[in-house]
Amino acid sequence: NNNLKNNNNLNNNNNTNNNKLPEIGSIQKFIENDGFASDVHPSKFNFENVQRIAIFDLRIINLDRHDENLLIKLNNNNNNNNSNRLIDKFKDCKLIPIDHGLCLPDSIESSDFENLNFTWLNWPQIQQQLLKTLNFNEKTIQIFKLANQILIDGIENKQTIKQIALNFIRDFKNLKQPSFFEQLCKLNLLT
């Protein structure tokens, strides 16, 4: 149940200065969780989950991935063995990345990198080869580049995010017709 409070009164606190700029805030969804990554030994995390998060962080230049920005959800699906042992609940617990406010920086300042720490950097899942199921190959790189080019072209042409996003989505009136992005990928990908 998402309860959002009306914040219209935030700027009306008997303030007679009508020139005051509105306050800036954010709306965030509460994620059910069982704690932080630092609460569990990294060996208990799902191998693919860790590698996906690491790739995501690198792609979006996440400058703020620390233990408290990775929530955990314990594995409660171990009812098959009727075990109530705490250790079973930690087996393959899921990581949930949150707080992406310091991603996609618009400048690179040395101070941004002074405290940069990917919390997952020394975890065992990162010190091994990428899983084949992640399909991180030449086609993956090409798809990423094509998607990025659509975004860049849209920004340069002063399009809205919606206009840019529509390049990726099929027309709901004709779902059999590939989107512009799908067509672009088919034309440009290595075979």
Backbone as a printed PyTorch tensor [residue, N CA C, xyz], in Angstrom:
tensor([[[  0.8460,  -1.1780,   0.0000],
         [  0.0000,   0.0000,   0.0000],
         [  0.8840,   1.2320,   0.0000]],

        [[  0.8590,   1.9600,  -1.1040],
         [  1.6850,   3.1720,  -1.2110],
         [  0.8750,   4.3680,  -0.7630]],

        [[  1.2130,   4.9150,   0.3840],
         [  0.5510,   6.1140,   0.8820],
         [  1.4580,   7.2920,   0.6610]],

        [[  1.0190,   8.2140,  -0.1890],
         [  1.7990,   9.4100,  -0.4500],
         [  1.1120,  10.5770,   0.2200]],

        [[  1.8500,  11.3640,   0.9330],
         [  1.2940,  12.5340,   1.6030],
         [  1.2810,  13.7050,   0.6470]],

        [[  0.2710,  14.5370,   0.7970],
         [  0.1950,  15.7430,  -0.0130],
         [  1.1730,  16.7500,   0.5440]],

        [[  2.1350,  17.1380,  -0.2690],
         [  3.1790,  18.0500,   0.1840],
         [  2.9330,  19.4930,  -0.2390]],

        [[  1.6860,  19.8060,  -0.5930],
         [  1.3960,  21.1630,  -1.0410],
         [  1.6410,  22.1880,   0.0510]],

        [[  1.5760,  21.7970,   1.2950],
         [  1.7270,  22.7520,   2.3900],
         [  3.1740,  22.9550,   2.8080]],

        [[  4.1010,  22.2570,   2.1750],
         [  5.5030,  22.3690,   2.5660],
         [  6.0200,  23.7950,   2.4270]],

        [[  5.6010,  24.4690,   1.3980],
         [  6.1150,  25.8090,   1.1400],
         [  5.1990,  26.9030,   1.6750]],

        [[  4.1500,  26.5220,   2.3760],
         [  3.2010,  27.4960,   2.8980],
         [  3.2720,  27.5760,   4.4200]],

        [[  4.4330,  27.4620,   4.9800],
         [  4.6230,  27.5090,   6.4240],
         [  4.6840,  28.9440,   6.9060]],

        [[  3.6100,  29.6870,   6.7020],
         [  3.5580,  31.0910,   7.0930],
         [  4.7210,  31.8820,   6.5070]],

        [[  5.2100,  31.4550,   5.3740],
         [  6.3150,  32.1350,   4.7230],
         [  5.7330,  33.2090,   3.8130]],

        [[  6.0610,  34.4440,   4.0920],
         [  5.5230,  35.5420,   3.2940],
         [  6.3560,  35.8250,   2.0630]],

        [[  7.4920,  35.1580,   1.9300],
         [  8.3560,  35.3530,   0.7740],
         [  7.8420,  34.4780,  -0.3740]],

        [[  7.1060,  35.0800,  -1.2920],
         [  6.5390,  34.3310,  -2.4150],
         [  7.5700,  34.0100,  -3.4870]],

        [[  8.7710,  34.5590,  -3.3670],
         [  9.8120,  34.3070,  -4.3600],
         [ 10.6170,  33.0470,  -4.0670]],

        [[ 10.2950,  32.3820,  -2.9760],
         [ 11.0340,  31.1800,  -2.6010],
         [ 10.7710,  30.0720,  -3.6220]],

        [[ 11.8370,  29.4310,  -4.0620],
         [ 11.7150,  28.3330,  -5.0120],
         [ 11.0860,  27.1270,  -4.3200]],

        [[ 10.3270,  26.3350,  -5.0550],
         [  9.7600,  25.1290,  -4.4410],
         [ 10.8700,  24.1670,  -4.0470]],

        [[ 10.6080,  23.4100,  -3.0170],
         [ 11.6070,  22.4370,  -2.5710],
         [ 11.6110,  21.2520,  -3.5100]],

        [[ 12.7650,  20.6490,  -3.6450],
         [ 12.9200,  19.5060,  -4.5310],
         [ 13.0030,  18.2570,  -3.6690]],

        [[ 12.3210,  17.2150,  -4.0790],
         [ 12.3280,  15.9650,  -3.3420],
         [ 12.2070,  14.8010,  -4.2990]],

        [[ 11.9630,  13.6530,  -3.7600],
         [ 11.7870,  12.4790,  -4.6050],
         [ 10.7620,  11.5540,  -3.9750]],

        [[ 10.1800,  10.7300,  -4.8110],
         [  9.2680,   9.7020,  -4.3490],
         [  9.9770,   8.3840,  -4.5450]],

        [[  9.9870,   7.5780,  -3.5150],
         [ 10.6440,   6.2870,  -3.6130],
         [  9.6930,   5.1970,  -3.1620]],

        [[  9.7920,   4.0670,  -3.7810],
         [  8.9690,   2.9200,  -3.4220],
         [  9.6770,   2.1340,  -2.3210]],

        [[  8.9340,   1.7760,  -1.2790],
         [  9.5080,   0.9510,  -0.2230],
         [  9.6350,  -0.4760,  -0.7420]],

        [[ 10.7980,  -1.0660,  -0.5610],
         [ 11.0650,  -2.4340,  -1.0000],
         [ 11.1280,  -3.3350,   0.2380]],

        [[ 10.2680,  -4.3340,   0.2680],
         [ 10.3250,  -5.3140,   1.3570],
         [ 11.6990,  -5.9660,   1.3380]],

        [[ 12.3200,  -6.0700,   2.4990],
         [ 13.6480,  -6.6550,   2.5480],
         [ 13.9100,  -7.2360,   3.9230]],

        [[ 15.0190,  -7.9610,   4.0110],
         [ 15.4220,  -8.5840,   5.2700],
         [ 16.7480,  -8.0430,   5.7800]],

        [[ 17.2010,  -6.9210,   5.2320],
         [ 18.4360,  -6.3280,   5.7120],
         [ 19.3030,  -5.8230,   4.5740]],

        [[ 20.5790,  -5.6010,   4.9040],
         [ 21.5470,  -5.0820,   3.9500],
         [ 22.5480,  -6.1620,   3.5550]],

        [[ 23.2430,  -5.9380,   2.4510],
         [ 24.2540,  -6.8930,   1.9950],
         [ 25.2900,  -7.1660,   3.0690]],

        [[ 25.5960,  -6.1740,   3.8750],
         [ 26.6090,  -6.3410,   4.9160],
         [ 26.1500,  -7.2770,   6.0360]],

        [[ 24.8640,  -7.6210,   6.0530],
         [ 24.3390,  -8.5180,   7.0870],
         [ 24.6020,  -9.9880,   6.7870]],

        [[ 25.0330, -10.2830,   5.5720],
         [ 25.1830, -11.6700,   5.1330],
         [ 26.5540, -11.8370,   4.4870]],

        [[ 27.1590, -12.9810,   4.6510],
         [ 28.4380, -13.2450,   3.9880],
         [ 28.2030, -13.3130,   2.4800]],

        [[ 29.0480, -12.6480,   1.6860],
         [ 28.8440, -12.5900,   0.2280],
         [ 28.7480, -13.9530,  -0.4620]],

        [[ 29.2930, -14.9850,   0.1250],
         [ 29.2320, -16.3100,  -0.4990],
         [ 27.7970, -16.8400,  -0.5640]],

        [[ 26.8900, -16.2390,   0.1750],
         [ 25.4950, -16.6810,   0.1920],
         [ 24.6640, -16.0650,  -0.9300]],

        [[ 25.2340, -15.1090,  -1.6590],
         [ 24.4790, -14.4380,  -2.7030],
         [ 24.4800, -15.2570,  -3.9840]],

        [[ 23.3910, -15.1770,  -4.7060],
         [ 23.2520, -15.8580,  -5.9740],
         [ 24.3050, -15.3330,  -6.9540]],

        [[ 25.0220, -16.2480,  -7.5770],
         [ 26.1320, -15.9240,  -8.4650],
         [ 25.7010, -14.9820,  -9.5960]],

        [[ 24.6460, -15.3630, -10.3070],
         [ 24.1910, -14.5590, -11.4450],
         [ 23.6620, -13.2000, -10.9840]],

        [[ 22.9570, -13.1610,  -9.8700],
         [ 22.4180, -11.9110,  -9.3280],
         [ 23.5450, -10.9090,  -9.0640]],

        [[ 24.6270, -11.3760,  -8.4640],
         [ 25.7670, -10.5010,  -8.1740],
         [ 26.3900,  -9.9890,  -9.4710]],

        [[ 26.6100, -10.8760, -10.4240],
         [ 27.2370, -10.4530, -11.6730],
         [ 26.3610,  -9.4750, -12.4490]],

        [[ 25.0490,  -9.6810, -12.4490],
         [ 24.1360,  -8.7530, -13.1310],
         [ 24.1920,  -7.3620, -12.5010]],

        [[ 24.2000,  -7.3020, -11.1850],
         [ 24.2590,  -6.0110, -10.4910],
         [ 25.5840,  -5.3130, -10.7900]],

        [[ 26.6730,  -6.0580, -10.7880],
         [ 27.9870,  -5.4710, -11.0790],
         [ 28.0270,  -4.8900, -12.4970]],

        [[ 27.5140,  -5.6370, -13.4640],
         [ 27.4770,  -5.1560, -14.8460],
         [ 26.6010,  -3.9050, -14.9350]],

        [[ 25.4600,  -3.9400, -14.2750],
         [ 24.5530,  -2.7860, -14.2630],
         [ 25.2590,  -1.5590, -13.6870]],

        [[ 25.9200,  -1.7200, -12.5470],
         [ 26.6320,  -0.6040, -11.9090],
         [ 27.7020,  -0.0220, -12.8250]],

        [[ 28.4200,  -0.8740, -13.5210],
         [ 29.4650,  -0.3950, -14.4220],
         [ 28.8700,   0.3190, -15.6270]],

        [[ 27.7720,  -0.1910, -16.1350],
         [ 27.1430,   0.4330, -17.3090],
         [ 26.5860,   1.8200, -17.0020]],

        [[ 26.0330,   1.9880, -15.8000],
         [ 25.4220,   3.2820, -15.4830],
         [ 26.3540,   4.1740, -14.6660]],

        [[ 27.5830,   3.7630, -14.5200],
         [ 28.6020,   4.5080, -13.7710],
         [ 28.0560,   4.8780, -12.3860]],

        [[ 27.7020,   3.8560, -11.6340],
         [ 27.1450,   4.0520, -10.3000],
         [ 28.2670,   4.4220,  -9.3430]],

        [[ 28.2570,   5.6430,  -8.8640],
         [ 29.3160,   6.1330,  -7.9760],
         [ 28.9930,   5.9090,  -6.4970]],

        [[ 27.9400,   5.1450,  -6.2090],
         [ 27.5000,   5.0070,  -4.8200],
         [ 26.9860,   3.6050,  -4.5130]],

        [[ 27.7330,   2.5810,  -4.8650],
         [ 27.2880,   1.2180,  -4.5630],
         [ 28.0150,   0.7090,  -3.3200]],

        [[ 27.3980,   0.9370,  -2.1820],
         [ 27.9350,   0.4190,  -0.9260],
         [ 26.9410,  -0.5700,  -0.3300]],

        [[ 27.3080,  -1.2070,   0.7750],
         [ 26.4980,  -2.2750,   1.3680],
         [ 25.0560,  -1.8740,   1.6470]],

        [[ 24.8370,  -0.6410,   2.0470],
         [ 23.4840,  -0.2260,   2.3930],
         [ 22.6490,   0.1300,   1.1670]],

        [[ 23.2550,   0.1060,  -0.0200],
         [ 22.5000,   0.3110,  -1.2570],
         [ 22.2180,  -1.0170,  -1.9540]],

        [[ 22.4560,  -2.0960,  -1.2330],
         [ 22.0760,  -3.4280,  -1.7000],
         [ 21.2770,  -4.0870,  -0.5770]],

        [[ 19.9800,  -4.1960,  -0.7840],
         [ 19.1360,  -4.8670,   0.1970],
         [ 19.1710,  -6.3630,  -0.0740]],

        [[ 18.7960,  -7.1350,   0.9260],
         [ 18.7050,  -8.5790,   0.7280],
         [ 17.2820,  -9.0430,   1.0030]],

        [[ 16.8990, -10.0910,   0.3160],
         [ 15.6390, -10.7780,   0.5670],
         [ 16.0030, -12.2330,   0.7960]],

        [[ 15.6920, -12.7070,   1.9950],
         [ 16.0520, -14.0820,   2.3400],
         [ 15.2320, -15.0730,   1.5390]],

        [[ 15.8150, -16.2190,   1.3060],
         [ 15.1650, -17.2860,   0.5630],
         [ 14.2040, -18.0090,   1.5020]],

        [[ 12.9280, -17.7780,   1.3130],
         [ 11.9210, -18.4520,   2.1410],
         [ 11.2830, -19.5980,   1.3870]],

        [[ 11.8970, -20.0260,   0.3030],
         [ 11.3500, -21.1050,  -0.5200],
         [ 11.9270, -22.4620,  -0.1580]],

        [[ 12.5420, -22.5550,   0.9760],
         [ 13.1490, -23.8330,   1.3700],
         [ 12.1940, -24.6520,   2.2240]],

        [[ 10.9030, -24.5470,   1.9390],
         [  9.9100, -25.2890,   2.7100],
         [  9.8830, -26.7530,   2.3120]],

        [[ 10.5040, -27.1070,   1.1800],
         [ 10.5040, -28.4950,   0.7140],
         [ 11.1360, -29.4160,   1.7490]],

        [[ 12.1880, -28.9500,   2.3820],
         [ 12.8850, -29.8050,   3.3360],
         [ 12.4130, -29.5550,   4.7640]],

        [[ 11.3440, -28.7840,   4.9150],
         [ 10.7710, -28.4830,   6.2350],
         [ 11.8210, -28.0300,   7.2390]],

        [[ 12.8090, -27.3580,   6.7580],
         [ 13.8820, -26.9120,   7.6360],
         [ 13.5680, -25.5290,   8.1710]],

        [[ 13.7200, -25.3700,   9.4450],
         [ 13.5720, -24.0560,  10.0610],
         [ 14.9330, -23.4920,  10.4290]],

        [[ 15.9900, -24.1240,   9.9110],
         [ 17.3330, -23.6670,  10.2400],
         [ 17.5860, -22.3130,   9.5980]],

        [[ 18.1390, -21.3990,  10.3670],
         [ 18.4270, -20.0520,   9.8900],
         [ 19.3820, -20.0830,   8.7040]],

        [[ 20.3340, -21.0020,   8.7250],
         [ 21.3290, -21.0560,   7.6470],
         [ 20.6730, -21.3270,   6.2980]],

        [[ 19.5690, -22.1000,   6.2630],
         [ 18.8770, -22.3810,   5.0100],
         [ 18.2140, -21.1340,   4.4340]],

        [[ 17.8040, -20.2310,   5.2830],
         [ 17.1530, -19.0090,   4.8130],
         [ 18.1520, -18.0790,   4.1320]],

        [[ 19.4340, -18.2270,   4.4520],
         [ 20.4510, -17.3800,   3.8420],
         [ 20.9880, -17.9660,   2.5390]],

        [[ 20.6270, -19.1930,   2.2220],
         [ 21.1160, -19.8290,   1.0070],
         [ 20.5320, -19.1290,  -0.2160]],

        [[ 21.3960, -18.6480,  -1.0880],
         [ 20.9880, -17.9700,  -2.3270],
         [ 20.0260, -16.8100,  -2.0860]],

        [[ 20.2770, -16.0400,  -1.0380],
         [ 19.4030, -14.8840,  -0.8150],
         [ 19.5860, -13.8880,  -1.9570]],

        [[ 18.5310, -13.1460,  -2.2380],
         [ 18.5020, -12.2450,  -3.3940],
         [ 18.9760, -10.8550,  -3.0010]],

        [[ 19.7790, -10.2500,  -3.8680],
         [ 20.2150,  -8.8650,  -3.6960],
         [ 19.2720,  -7.9430,  -4.4650]],

        [[ 18.9290,  -6.8270,  -3.8540],
         [ 18.0450,  -5.8460,  -4.4870],
         [ 18.7680,  -4.5010,  -4.4870]],

        [[ 19.2360,  -4.0350,  -5.6450],
         [ 19.9450,  -2.7490,  -5.6950],
         [ 18.9650,  -1.5840,  -5.5420]],

        [[ 19.3400,  -0.6010,  -4.7420],
         [ 18.5200,   0.5990,  -4.5490],
         [ 19.4010,   1.8420,  -4.6320]],

        [[ 18.7800,   2.9970,  -4.6050],
         [ 19.4440,   4.3040,  -4.5350],
         [ 20.4240,   4.5110,  -5.6780]],

        [[ 19.9010,   4.9780,  -6.7790],
         [ 20.7190,   5.2130,  -7.9650],
         [ 20.8630,   6.7020,  -8.2500]],

        [[ 20.8860,   7.4910,  -7.2000],
         [ 20.9800,   8.9450,  -7.3340],
         [ 22.3260,   9.4490,  -7.8180]],

        [[ 23.3740,   8.6460,  -7.6800],
         [ 24.7000,   9.0710,  -8.1280],
         [ 25.1610,   8.2660,  -9.3410]],

        [[ 24.2330,   8.0460, -10.2630],
         [ 24.5410,   7.3260, -11.4970],
         [ 24.5220,   8.2920, -12.6720]],

        [[ 25.1280,   7.8830, -13.7580],
         [ 25.1790,   8.6760, -14.9720],
         [ 25.5950,  10.1170, -14.6860]],

        [[ 26.7940,  10.2960, -14.1290],
         [ 27.2390,  11.6500, -13.7750],
         [ 27.3800,  12.5310, -15.0150]],

        [[ 27.1380,  13.8260, -14.8240],
         [ 27.2800,  14.7560, -15.9530],
         [ 28.6720,  15.3700, -16.0090]],

        [[ 29.4970,  15.0320, -15.0390],
         [ 30.9050,  15.4330, -15.0740],
         [ 31.6940,  14.4080, -14.2660]],

        [[ 32.9670,  14.3920, -14.5020],
         [ 33.8380,  13.4620, -13.7720],
         [ 34.7880,  14.2980, -12.9250]],

        [[ 34.4860,  14.3940, -11.6660],
         [ 35.3220,  15.1270, -10.7170],
         [ 36.1540,  14.1060,  -9.9420]],

        [[ 37.3750,  14.4650,  -9.6280],
         [ 38.2180,  13.5300,  -8.8820],
         [ 37.6000,  13.2020,  -7.5310]],

        [[ 36.8580,  14.1470,  -6.9570],
         [ 36.2400,  13.8840,  -5.6530],
         [ 35.1890,  12.7770,  -5.7460]],

        [[ 34.5810,  12.5960,  -6.9340],
         [ 33.6100,  11.5180,  -7.1120],
         [ 34.2640,  10.1490,  -6.9800]],

        [[ 35.5330,  10.0750,  -7.3080],
         [ 36.2140,   8.7920,  -7.3260],
         [ 37.0590,   8.5410,  -6.0770]],

        [[ 37.2170,   9.5490,  -5.2380],
         [ 38.0230,   9.3790,  -4.0300],
         [ 37.4170,   8.3550,  -3.0870]],

        [[ 36.0960,   8.3170,  -3.0080],
         [ 35.4280,   7.3870,  -2.1000],
         [ 34.6770,   6.2950,  -2.8370]],

        [[ 34.9170,   6.1670,  -4.1290],
         [ 34.2180,   5.1470,  -4.9150],
         [ 34.5940,   3.7650,  -4.4130]],

        [[ 33.5880,   2.9820,  -4.1260],
         [ 33.8080,   1.6310,  -3.6380],
         [ 32.6540,   0.7670,  -4.1080]],

        [[ 32.9250,  -0.1330,  -5.0120],
         [ 31.9070,  -1.1080,  -5.3920],
         [ 31.9260,  -2.1870,  -4.3200]],

        [[ 30.8880,  -2.2500,  -3.5260],
         [ 30.8630,  -3.1810,  -2.3990],
         [ 31.0750,  -4.6280,  -2.8380]],

        [[ 30.6980,  -4.9350,  -4.0660],
         [ 30.8050,  -6.3000,  -4.5770],
         [ 32.1850,  -6.6310,  -5.1370]],

        [[ 33.1020,  -5.6860,  -5.1730],
         [ 34.3750,  -5.8370,  -5.8820],
         [ 35.1890,  -7.0650,  -5.4550]],

        [[ 35.1860,  -7.3910,  -4.1850],
         [ 35.9920,  -8.5240,  -3.7140],
         [ 35.1660,  -9.7590,  -3.3970]],

        [[ 33.9390,  -9.7850,  -3.8280],
         [ 33.0990, -10.9600,  -3.6030],
         [ 33.5210, -12.0790,  -4.5460]],

        [[ 33.3690, -13.3220,  -4.1390],
         [ 33.8280, -14.4540,  -4.9620],
         [ 33.1550, -14.5260,  -6.3340]],

        [[ 31.9150, -14.0900,  -6.4390],
         [ 31.1880, -14.1650,  -7.7080],
         [ 31.7980, -13.2530,  -8.7720]],

        [[ 32.4970, -12.2120,  -8.3450],
         [ 33.0880, -11.2340,  -9.2640],
         [ 34.4750, -11.6650,  -9.7070]],

        [[ 35.0850, -12.5230,  -8.9540],
         [ 36.4500, -12.9520,  -9.2510],
         [ 36.4800, -14.1540, -10.1850]],

        [[ 35.3240, -14.4900, -10.7340],
         [ 35.2300, -15.5970, -11.6820],
         [ 34.7210, -15.0770, -13.0190]],

        [[ 34.8700, -15.8890, -14.0470],
         [ 34.4140, -15.5150, -15.3840],
         [ 32.9130, -15.2410, -15.3750]],

        [[ 32.4920, -14.3750, -16.3060],
         [ 31.0640, -14.1110, -16.4520],
         [ 30.3280, -15.3860, -16.8020]],

        [[ 29.1430, -15.5270, -16.2490],
         [ 28.3180, -16.6750, -16.5860],
         [ 27.8960, -16.6050, -18.0480]],

        [[ 27.8460, -17.7320, -18.6910],
         [ 27.4230, -17.7660, -20.0920],
         [ 25.9680, -17.3310, -20.2280]],

        [[ 25.1570, -17.5380, -19.1990],
         [ 23.7410, -17.1470, -19.2680],
         [ 23.5730, -15.6350, -19.3240]],

        [[ 24.6120, -14.8800, -18.9560],
         [ 24.5200, -13.4350, -19.0380],
         [ 24.6560, -12.9520, -20.4760]],

        [[ 25.1340, -13.8300, -21.3540],
         [ 25.2020, -13.5210, -22.7740],
         [ 25.9060, -12.2090, -23.0720]],

        [[ 26.9560, -11.9300, -22.3510],
         [ 27.6910, -10.6820, -22.5470],
         [ 28.7230, -10.9120, -23.6330]],

        [[ 28.2990, -10.6880, -24.8670],
         [ 29.1560, -10.9500, -26.0120],
         [ 29.1210,  -9.7530, -26.9590]],

        [[ 29.6430,  -9.9200, -28.1430],
         [ 29.7100,  -8.8260, -29.1190],
         [ 28.3170,  -8.2970, -29.4630]],

        [[ 27.3350,  -9.1900, -29.5790],
         [ 25.9660,  -8.7430, -29.8810],
         [ 25.4050,  -7.9020, -28.7390]],

        [[ 25.6940,  -8.2870, -27.5070],
         [ 25.2390,  -7.5070, -26.3510],
         [ 25.7980,  -6.0960, -26.4180]],

        [[ 27.0630,  -5.9940, -26.7460],
         [ 27.7140,  -4.6800, -26.8390],
         [ 27.0930,  -3.8670, -27.9730]],

        [[ 26.8340,  -4.5020, -29.1050],
         [ 26.2160,  -3.8020, -30.2280],
         [ 24.8090,  -3.3080, -29.8700]],

        [[ 24.0250,  -4.1470, -29.2120],
         [ 22.6730,  -3.7510, -28.8080],
         [ 22.7420,  -2.5520, -27.8680]],

        [[ 23.6720,  -2.6010, -26.9330],
         [ 23.8470,  -1.4770, -26.0020],
         [ 24.1970,  -0.2010, -26.7640]],

        [[ 25.1120,  -0.3060, -27.7120],
         [ 25.5240,   0.8700, -28.4920],
         [ 24.3600,   1.4280, -29.3150]],

        [[ 23.5640,   0.5550, -29.9190],
         [ 22.4210,   1.0110, -30.7090],
         [ 21.3910,   1.7120, -29.8230]],

        [[ 21.1080,   1.1470, -28.6520],
         [ 20.1640,   1.7780, -27.7220],
         [ 20.6960,   3.1310, -27.2670]],

        [[ 21.9710,   3.1810, -26.9760],
         [ 22.5940,   4.4330, -26.5540],
         [ 22.5350,   5.4760, -27.6730]],

        [[ 22.7250,   5.0490, -28.9130],
         [ 22.6780,   5.9770, -30.0500],
         [ 21.2800,   6.5600, -30.2380]],

        [[ 20.2490,   5.7310, -30.0380],
         [ 18.8790,   6.2360, -30.1200],
         [ 18.6590,   7.3020, -29.0520]],

        [[ 19.1610,   7.0560, -27.8610],
         [ 19.0340,   8.0290, -26.7720],
         [ 19.7650,   9.3260, -27.1190]],

        [[ 20.9850,   9.2230, -27.5960],
         [ 21.7820,  10.4080, -27.9630],
         [ 21.0910,  11.1930, -29.0900]],

        [[ 20.6370,  10.4750, -30.1280],
         [ 19.9540,  11.1500, -31.2400],
         [ 18.7020,  11.8710, -30.7610]],

        [[ 17.9580,  11.2280, -29.8880],
         [ 16.7440,  11.8430, -29.3560],
         [ 17.0420,  13.1040, -28.5660]],

        [[ 18.0710,  13.0540, -27.7440],
         [ 18.4600,  14.2290, -26.9540],
         [ 18.9140,  15.3530, -27.8780]],

        [[ 19.7510,  15.0240, -28.8590],
         [ 20.2360,  16.0420, -29.7980],
         [ 19.1020,  16.6650, -30.6030]],

        [[ 18.0460,  15.8910, -30.8630],
         [ 16.9000,  16.3910, -31.6130],
         [ 15.8120,  16.9530, -30.7020]],

        [[ 16.1500,  17.1570, -29.4310],
         [ 15.2520,  17.7730, -28.4440],
         [ 13.9310,  17.0240, -28.3000]],

        [[ 14.0040,  15.6810, -28.3870],
         [ 12.8160,  14.8620, -28.1870],
         [ 12.5560,  14.6920, -26.6960]],

        [[ 11.3120,  14.3830, -26.3590],
         [ 10.9780,  14.0630, -24.9730],
         [ 11.4050,  12.6270, -24.6960]],

        [[ 11.4660,  12.2750, -23.4320],
         [ 11.7910,  10.8820, -23.0670],
         [ 10.7470,   9.9430, -23.6740]],

        [[  9.4810,  10.3590, -23.6490],
         [  8.4280,   9.5190, -24.2320],
         [  8.6950,   9.2800, -25.7140]],

        [[  9.0380,  10.3370, -26.4430],
         [  9.3160,  10.1810, -27.8700],
         [ 10.4860,   9.2220, -28.0930]],

        [[ 11.4990,   9.3350, -27.2640],
         [ 12.6570,   8.4340, -27.3830],
         [ 12.2490,   7.0030, -27.0510]],

        [[ 11.5030,   6.8400, -25.9620],
         [ 11.0980,   5.5060, -25.5100],
         [ 10.2220,   4.7930, -26.5360]],

        [[  9.4120,   5.5460, -27.2710],
         [  8.5340,   4.9330, -28.2700],
         [  9.3140,   4.2230, -29.3730]],

        [[ 10.5920,   4.5510, -29.5380],
         [ 11.4310,   3.8320, -30.5020],
         [ 11.6450,   2.3770, -30.1010]],

        [[ 11.4860,   2.0730, -28.8210],
         [ 11.7580,   0.7310, -28.3070],
         [ 10.4900,  -0.1280, -28.1930]],

        [[  9.3410,   0.5040, -28.2420],
         [  8.0800,  -0.1740, -27.9320],
         [  7.3000,  -0.4540, -29.2100]],

        [[  6.7180,  -1.6450, -29.2560],
         [  5.8650,  -1.9950, -30.3950],
         [  4.5330,  -1.2470, -30.2940]],

        [[  3.9670,  -0.9450, -31.4420],
         [  2.6610,  -0.2910, -31.5000],
         [  1.6140,  -1.2750, -30.9840]],

        [[  0.8420,  -0.8560, -29.9820],
         [ -0.1170,  -1.7740, -29.3800],
         [ -1.2110,  -2.1870, -30.3700]],

        [[ -1.3900,  -1.4340, -31.4550],
         [ -2.3860,  -1.7780, -32.4690],
         [ -1.8830,  -2.8760, -33.3990]],

        [[ -0.5560,  -3.0480, -33.4530],
         [  0.0310,  -4.0620, -34.3200],
         [  1.2600,  -4.6450, -33.6310]],

        [[  1.0340,  -5.5080, -32.6480],
         [  2.1250,  -6.0590, -31.8470],
         [  3.0290,  -7.0090, -32.6250]],

        [[  2.5810,  -7.4190, -33.8110],
         [  3.4190,  -8.2810, -34.6540],
         [  4.5100,  -7.4800, -35.3600]],

        [[  4.3120,  -6.1820, -35.4990],
         [  5.2680,  -5.3070, -36.1770],
         [  6.4080,  -4.9510, -35.2240]],

        [[  7.6530,  -5.2930, -35.5590],
         [  8.7890,  -4.9600, -34.6840],
         [  8.9360,  -3.4500, -34.4950]],

        [[  9.4190,  -3.0740, -33.3360],
         [  9.6720,  -1.6620, -33.0390],
         [ 10.8290,  -1.1550, -33.8910]],

        [[ 10.9950,   0.1570, -33.9120],
         [ 12.1200,   0.7520, -34.6310],
         [ 13.4410,   0.1800, -34.1100]],

        [[ 13.5610,   0.0490, -32.7960],
         [ 14.7900,  -0.4790, -32.1990],
         [ 15.0450,  -1.9180, -32.6490]],

        [[ 14.0100,  -2.7390, -32.6490],
         [ 14.1730,  -4.1260, -33.0950],
         [ 14.6330,  -4.1730, -34.5550]],

        [[ 14.0160,  -3.3390, -35.3860],
         [ 14.4060,  -3.2920, -36.7980],
         [ 15.8540,  -2.8390, -36.9540]],

        [[ 16.2260,  -1.8270, -36.1910],
         [ 17.5980,  -1.3280, -36.2370],
         [ 18.5900,  -2.4080, -35.8250]],

        [[ 18.2520,  -3.1560, -34.7950],
         [ 19.1320,  -4.2390, -34.3400],
         [ 19.2790,  -5.3110, -35.4140]],

        [[ 18.1730,  -5.6800, -36.0360],
         [ 18.2300,  -6.7200, -37.0710],
         [ 19.0990,  -6.2770, -38.2470]],

        [[ 19.0630,  -4.9930, -38.5640],
         [ 19.8530,  -4.4840, -39.6880],
         [ 21.3390,  -4.3810, -39.3560]],

        [[ 21.6680,  -4.1660, -38.0990],
         [ 23.0400,  -3.8350, -37.7350],
         [ 23.8170,  -4.9160, -36.9800]],

        [[ 23.1460,  -5.9240, -36.4730],
         [ 23.8470,  -6.9130, -35.6650],
         [ 24.6440,  -7.8810, -36.5150]],

        [[ 25.7460,  -8.3160, -35.9290],
         [ 26.5420,  -9.3590, -36.5750],
         [ 25.7300, -10.6450, -36.6150]],

        [[ 25.8990, -11.3820, -37.6620],
         [ 25.1710, -12.6720, -37.7520],
         [ 26.1050, -13.8170, -37.5780]]])
